[in-house]
Structures are given as structure tokens and as C-alpha cells.
Amino acid sequence: MEKFEVNIHGISFPIREIEIGDFFGDGSDYGVVRVADEQMWDEYEEEYDNGDSEICALDDSIFFFCESGYLSTDPTDEELLAYLKKHVC
């Protein structure tokens, strides 16, 4: 799926979009979600806590934060989906 970066405080953070479908096995199609690294959350946490609308919108668009550096390893969609299943479910 799509890979792109977001710049926060002059630092670029990777974001991945991935199709997760019926991820929780409840019959719902969750479609495409965004995944980012925890380091990105750490970088903007204060602005989020202060209600910065742009940061809150960005955070609301993220399904899950992986351990910092994981997305930089450029996992395949299959590897990323397995990672999510291990850490989310």
C-alpha cells in the first residue's frame, strides 16, 4: 500500500497505509488504515494534549503506533499485517 512521510518539528516520520479488512474477525471491513512509529507520537504529544487541531486530526487518522524504527525497516504488507495482529489483537 501507500508509503509517505509527515514532517513534524523538522523531522520526517514514515506513515504506511495498509488494507486490514476484517481485522478483528467480527465481520466488519475496516478497509485501509494508517500506521506510524511511536516516535512520531512522542514528537507531537504535547501539542495533542494542548488541543492543537491539526495535530489532533493527524493523530485521529492513525490506527496504530508501531515501535519506533519498525516502519523504517520497510516491512512488506504481509509483515506489517502480521505485526499488527501480534500487537493489536
HULINJO-V857650 format. One record per helix or strand. SS is the DSSP state (H for helix, E for strand). FROM is the first residue (numbers start at 1). TO is the last residue. If there is no record, write none. Layout:
ss=SS from=FROM to=TO
ss=SS from=FROM to=TO
//
This chain:
ss=E from=3 to=8
ss=E from=11 to=19
ss=E from=32 to=37
ss=H from=38 to=49
ss=H from=53 to=60
ss=E from=62 to=66
ss=H from=71 to=73
ss=H from=77 to=88
//
